[in-house]
Amino acid sequence: MVCCCFFLGKKTYSTAMSCLSFQGFSGKGNACLEIQAIQNRTYIDSVSGHELTGSVLVNAMADDIEKEFPNMKFECTCNSWKGSTTNACFVEQMSRLGVIAEVFVEGDKVTSPSVQAVIDPNIVGKHRVEILSTHEQVLSGQVFTGCINPAAEPYRSEIVEYTIRMGEAMAKHGVVGHFSADFIAAKTSTNGRDEWKITGIEINLRQGGTTHTYSAMATLCGGRTCSDGVFRTRAGHERCYVATDNYIDCRLSGLTSASFLQAYLSNLDPDIEKLRWDDDKKAGVIFHLLPFLEMGKIGFTAIGSTSSQAGELFDGVTNMLRAIAEKRQQLH
């Protein structure tokens, strides 16, 4: 682990690396370690007075990085470095599960797009990889909380092409079925010109957090994602969505799904009515994870003809849920 950590801390990468990420499940097993100070530190030989180089520099930086391990910032508050009666021991988890050290990709603007695809075992050749959807992942720290469909236009076609190439390579090794590819897109501006650098960071050989949102839209709207990474209905109309599976408000705890749906569907407020699914317009909001309402959590997908319309519907739901929560708080 120390050698891996040092590799990310080498001074030759000082402009690109500011922390280490220890990969876990759904992002909640991650921890960040700031190494900027170590990257910027000058290491001098105490005898000769010369700057350290080579393997001596490697060992010195690795030792300093290892000393910083207890200062890692954990995504999940149930973790701590050495553990306690209430927290899991991160050291023990790493020794049992293994660890991956990653570097943050930095830029003037950094996004986390993803592509979902499927490898069809019944088709031979390039077309066996079907692109299901493209997304911008919505993250809280490093934890996935939702997504926006489609991915941003400046690099959408590029990540689609990369995903097809990944799928073709995996298909040669017998991989079939769903997979998704996660990327980091970093924008830098030079002389007024924006450039996006795309870095592939992860392949998930399974259905994931964007599967049910895409499936909802595909089922309700009919259609498919085209070669440009945009979903279109059979009539050729574009559809977009904004979704979350992690809207949490503890004031909603105890609210049953039946009570929520009855109040939602019977509400005559125009702002609420326009949120409901309209099968003619193929637009509106679909709720999911309804049983978790009793614990203060719910998910929903807002589908619109444009990204802005989907965003407005999404914001309308959050406003409605906030109002419900405030009313429940007043009653209690």
C-alpha positions as CSV (number, residue, x, y, z in Angstrom):
1,M,0.0,0.0,0.0
2,V,2.8,2.4,0.8
3,C,4.5,1.9,-2.6
4,C,1.2,2.6,-4.3
5,C,0.6,5.7,-2.3
6,F,4.1,7.0,-3.0
7,F,3.6,6.5,-6.7
8,L,0.7,8.9,-6.6
9,G,2.7,11.3,-4.5
10,K,5.7,11.7,-6.8
11,K,6.6,15.3,-7.5
12,T,6.4,14.8,-11.2
13,Y,2.6,14.6,-10.7
14,S,2.4,17.6,-8.3
15,T,0.1,19.7,-10.6
16,A,-2.4,16.8,-10.9
17,M,-2.6,15.2,-7.5
18,S,-3.9,16.6,-4.3
19,C,-5.2,13.5,-2.5
20,L,-5.6,9.8,-2.5
21,S,-8.9,7.9,-2.8
22,F,-9.4,4.5,-1.3
23,Q,-12.1,2.8,-3.3
24,G,-15.0,1.1,-1.6
25,F,-18.6,0.3,-2.3
26,S,-20.9,2.9,-3.9
27,G,-18.3,5.5,-2.9
28,K,-19.1,5.2,0.8
29,G,-16.0,3.2,1.5
30,N,-13.8,6.0,0.2
31,A,-11.4,8.1,2.1
32,C,-9.4,11.1,0.9
33,L,-5.8,12.0,1.9
34,E,-4.4,15.5,1.2
35,I,-0.8,15.2,0.0
36,Q,-0.3,18.6,-1.5
37,A,2.1,19.6,1.3
38,I,4.2,16.5,0.7
39,Q,4.2,17.1,-3.0
40,N,5.5,20.6,-2.5
41,R,8.1,19.7,0.1
42,T,11.8,19.8,-0.7
43,Y,13.7,16.8,0.6
44,I,17.4,17.5,1.5
45,D,20.0,15.0,2.5
46,S,21.1,15.8,6.0
47,V,24.8,14.9,5.3
48,S,25.5,16.2,1.8
49,G,22.9,19.0,1.8
50,H,21.8,18.0,-1.7
51,E,18.2,17.5,-2.8
52,L,17.1,13.8,-2.6
53,T,16.5,11.9,-5.8
54,G,15.7,8.4,-6.9
55,S,14.8,5.6,-4.5
56,V,15.9,7.7,-1.5
57,L,13.4,10.3,-2.4
58,V,10.8,7.6,-2.9
59,N,11.3,6.2,0.5
60,A,11.3,9.6,2.2
61,M,8.0,10.7,0.6
62,A,6.4,7.3,1.2
63,D,7.3,7.5,4.9
64,D,5.6,11.0,5.1
65,I,2.5,9.8,3.3
66,E,2.1,6.8,5.6
67,K,2.3,9.1,8.6
68,E,-0.7,11.1,7.2
69,F,-2.9,8.0,6.9
70,P,-4.7,8.6,10.2
71,N,-5.7,12.0,8.9
72,M,-7.7,10.7,6.0
73,K,-11.2,12.1,5.6
74,F,-13.9,9.4,5.3
75,E,-17.0,9.6,3.2
76,C,-18.9,7.4,5.6
77,T,-19.0,8.7,9.2
78,C,-19.3,5.0,10.4
79,N,-15.6,4.6,9.5
80,S,-12.5,5.8,11.3
81,W,-8.8,5.0,10.9
82,K,-8.4,2.7,13.9
83,G,-12.1,2.1,14.7
84,S,-14.0,2.4,17.9
85,T,-17.0,0.9,19.6
86,T,-19.2,2.8,17.1
87,N,-17.0,3.1,14.1
88,A,-15.6,0.4,11.7
89,C,-11.8,0.1,11.6
90,F,-10.6,1.3,8.2
91,V,-7.2,-0.4,8.7
92,E,-8.8,-3.7,9.2
93,Q,-11.1,-3.3,6.2
94,M,-8.2,-2.5,4.0
95,S,-6.2,-5.5,5.1
96,R,-9.2,-7.7,4.5
97,L,-10.7,-6.3,1.3
98,G,-7.6,-4.7,-0.3
99,V,-7.2,-1.1,-1.4
100,I,-6.9,1.0,-4.5
101,A,-5.1,4.3,-4.4
102,E,-6.4,6.8,-6.9
103,V,-5.5,10.4,-7.8
104,F,-7.9,13.2,-8.2
105,V,-8.1,14.7,-11.7
106,E,-8.0,18.4,-11.5
107,G,-9.0,21.2,-13.8
108,D,-10.9,24.5,-14.0
109,K,-14.1,22.5,-14.0
110,V,-14.4,18.7,-13.3
111,T,-17.4,16.6,-14.0
112,S,-18.2,12.9,-13.6
113,P,-20.0,11.5,-16.7
114,S,-20.9,7.9,-17.3
115,V,-22.2,5.7,-20.1
116,Q,-24.4,2.6,-19.6
117,A,-24.3,-0.1,-22.2
118,V,-25.1,-3.8,-22.9
119,I,-23.1,-6.4,-24.7
120,D,-25.5,-8.6,-26.8
121,P,-24.1,-12.2,-27.0
122,N,-26.3,-12.9,-30.0
123,I,-24.6,-10.3,-32.2
124,V,-21.2,-10.6,-33.7
125,G,-19.1,-7.5,-34.5
126,K,-19.2,-3.8,-33.6
127,H,-23.0,-3.6,-33.2
128,R,-23.0,-6.1,-30.3
129,V,-22.4,-3.2,-27.9
130,E,-25.5,-1.1,-27.5
131,I,-25.4,2.2,-25.8
132,L,-28.3,2.5,-23.3
133,S,-27.7,6.0,-21.9
134,T,-25.3,8.7,-21.1
135,H,-25.3,10.7,-17.8
136,E,-23.7,13.3,-15.7
137,Q,-23.3,11.7,-12.2
138,V,-24.5,13.9,-9.3
139,L,-22.1,13.3,-6.4
140,S,-22.1,14.3,-2.8
141,G,-18.3,14.2,-2.1
142,Q,-17.6,10.9,-3.8
143,V,-21.0,9.3,-3.1
144,F,-23.4,8.9,-6.0
145,T,-26.7,10.5,-5.3
146,G,-28.3,11.0,-8.7
147,C,-27.8,11.6,-12.4
148,I,-28.6,13.9,-15.3
149,N,-29.4,12.5,-18.8
150,P,-27.8,13.1,-21.2
151,A,-24.1,13.8,-20.6
152,A,-22.8,17.2,-21.5
153,E,-22.5,17.8,-25.3
154,P,-18.8,18.8,-25.4
155,Y,-17.6,15.3,-24.7
156,R,-20.7,13.1,-25.0
157,S,-19.7,11.5,-28.4
158,E,-16.2,10.9,-27.1
159,I,-17.3,8.9,-24.0
160,V,-19.8,7.0,-26.1
161,E,-17.0,5.9,-28.5
162,Y,-14.7,5.0,-25.6
163,T,-17.5,2.8,-24.1
164,I,-18.1,1.0,-27.3
165,R,-14.4,0.2,-27.6
166,M,-14.4,-1.0,-24.0
167,G,-17.4,-3.2,-24.7
168,E,-15.8,-4.7,-27.8
169,A,-12.6,-5.5,-25.9
170,M,-14.6,-7.2,-23.1
171,A,-16.8,-9.1,-25.5
172,K,-13.7,-10.8,-26.9
173,H,-13.1,-12.2,-23.4
174,G,-16.7,-13.5,-23.1
175,V,-18.2,-10.7,-21.2
176,V,-22.0,-10.2,-21.9
177,G,-24.8,-8.2,-20.4
178,H,-25.0,-4.8,-18.7
179,F,-22.0,-2.7,-17.9
180,S,-21.3,1.0,-17.3
181,A,-18.2,3.1,-17.7
182,D,-17.4,6.0,-15.4
183,F,-15.2,8.9,-16.5
184,I,-13.7,12.1,-15.2
185,A,-14.0,15.2,-17.5
186,A,-11.6,18.0,-16.7
187,K,-11.8,21.4,-18.5
188,T,-8.9,23.7,-18.8
189,S,-8.9,27.1,-20.4
190,T,-5.9,28.3,-22.4
191,N,-5.9,31.6,-24.2
192,G,-9.6,31.7,-24.0
193,R,-10.0,28.2,-25.5
194,D,-11.7,25.5,-23.5
195,E,-10.3,21.9,-23.7
196,W,-11.8,18.8,-22.1
197,K,-9.6,15.9,-21.0
198,I,-11.4,12.6,-20.5
199,T,-10.1,10.0,-18.1
200,G,-11.7,6.6,-17.7
201,I,-11.8,5.6,-14.1
202,E,-14.0,2.6,-13.6
203,I,-16.0,-0.2,-15.4
204,N,-18.9,-1.8,-13.5
205,L,-20.0,-5.2,-14.8
206,R,-23.6,-4.9,-13.6
207,Q,-26.7,-2.8,-13.6
208,G,-26.3,0.3,-11.5
209,G,-27.7,3.5,-10.1
210,T,-28.6,4.8,-13.6
211,T,-30.3,1.6,-14.8
212,H,-33.7,2.1,-13.3
213,T,-33.9,5.7,-14.3
214,Y,-33.2,4.9,-17.9
215,S,-35.5,1.9,-17.8
216,A,-38.3,4.1,-16.5
217,M,-37.9,6.6,-19.4
218,A,-37.5,3.9,-22.0
219,T,-40.6,2.1,-20.9
220,L,-42.8,5.2,-20.6
221,C,-41.6,7.1,-23.6
222,G,-40.6,4.4,-26.0
223,G,-37.5,4.8,-28.0
224,R,-33.8,4.5,-27.6
225,T,-30.5,6.3,-27.2
226,C,-29.1,7.3,-30.5
227,S,-25.4,7.3,-31.7
228,D,-24.9,10.8,-30.3
229,G,-25.8,9.7,-26.8
230,V,-29.2,11.4,-26.7
231,F,-32.5,9.5,-26.0
232,R,-35.2,10.0,-28.6
233,T,-38.7,8.6,-28.8
234,R,-40.0,6.5,-31.7
235,A,-41.3,9.8,-33.1
236,G,-37.9,11.3,-33.0
237,H,-38.5,13.6,-30.0
238,E,-35.7,14.1,-27.5
239,R,-36.2,13.3,-23.9
240,C,-34.0,14.1,-20.9
241,Y,-34.2,13.5,-17.2
242,V,-32.8,14.5,-13.8
243,A,-33.0,11.8,-11.1
244,T,-32.1,11.0,-7.6
245,D,-32.3,7.9,-5.4
246,N,-31.1,9.7,-2.4
247,Y,-33.5,12.6,-1.4
248,I,-33.4,12.6,2.4
249,D,-35.3,14.7,4.9
250,C,-35.7,13.2,8.4
251,R,-38.9,15.2,8.8
252,L,-40.6,12.9,6.3
253,S,-39.9,9.9,8.5
254,G,-43.1,8.0,9.3
255,L,-44.9,9.1,6.2
256,T,-46.4,6.1,4.4
257,S,-46.2,5.7,0.7
258,A,-50.0,5.3,0.5
259,S,-50.6,8.6,2.3
260,F,-48.0,10.4,0.2
261,L,-49.4,9.2,-3.1
262,Q,-53.0,10.0,-2.1
263,A,-52.1,13.5,-1.1
264,Y,-49.9,14.0,-4.2
265,L,-52.5,12.7,-6.7
266,S,-55.5,14.6,-5.1
267,N,-53.6,17.9,-4.8
268,L,-55.3,20.5,-7.1
269,D,-52.4,23.0,-6.9
270,P,-51.3,23.8,-10.5
271,D,-47.7,23.6,-9.5
272,I,-48.3,20.1,-8.2
273,E,-50.5,19.0,-11.1
274,K,-47.8,19.8,-13.7
275,L,-45.4,17.4,-11.9
276,R,-47.6,14.4,-12.6
277,W,-46.8,12.1,-15.5
278,D,-48.5,13.1,-18.7
279,D,-48.6,10.2,-21.1
280,D,-49.5,12.4,-24.1
281,K,-46.6,14.7,-23.6
282,K,-44.3,12.0,-22.3
283,A,-43.2,14.2,-19.5
284,G,-43.5,14.4,-15.8
285,V,-42.2,12.8,-12.6
286,I,-41.9,9.1,-11.6
287,F,-41.3,8.3,-7.9
288,H,-39.4,5.2,-6.7
289,L,-38.1,3.9,-3.4
290,L,-41.5,4.8,-2.0
291,P,-41.3,2.3,0.9
292,F,-38.3,4.2,2.2
293,L,-40.4,7.3,2.8
294,E,-41.1,5.9,6.3
295,M,-37.4,6.4,7.0
296,G,-37.3,9.9,5.4
297,K,-35.9,8.9,2.0
298,I,-37.3,8.8,-1.5
299,G,-36.2,8.7,-5.1
300,F,-37.7,10.3,-8.3
301,T,-37.0,10.8,-11.9
302,A,-38.1,14.0,-13.7
303,I,-38.5,13.5,-17.5
304,G,-38.8,16.4,-19.9
305,S,-38.4,17.3,-23.5
306,T,-35.3,19.5,-22.6
307,S,-32.8,19.5,-19.9
308,S,-34.2,22.7,-18.5
309,Q,-37.7,21.3,-18.4
310,A,-36.5,18.2,-16.6
311,G,-34.6,20.4,-14.1
312,E,-37.7,22.5,-13.5
313,L,-39.8,19.4,-12.7
314,F,-37.0,18.1,-10.4
315,D,-36.9,21.4,-8.6
316,G,-40.7,21.3,-8.3
317,V,-40.6,18.0,-6.6
318,T,-38.0,19.1,-4.1
319,N,-40.1,22.2,-3.3
320,M,-43.1,20.0,-2.8
321,L,-41.3,17.6,-0.5
322,R,-39.8,20.4,1.5
323,A,-43.3,21.9,2.0
324,I,-44.6,18.5,3.1
325,A,-41.8,18.1,5.6
326,E,-42.3,21.6,7.0
327,K,-46.0,21.0,7.5
328,R,-45.3,17.7,9.3
329,Q,-42.8,19.5,11.5
330,Q,-45.4,22.1,12.5
331,L,-48.0,19.4,13.3
332,H,-45.5,17.6,15.5
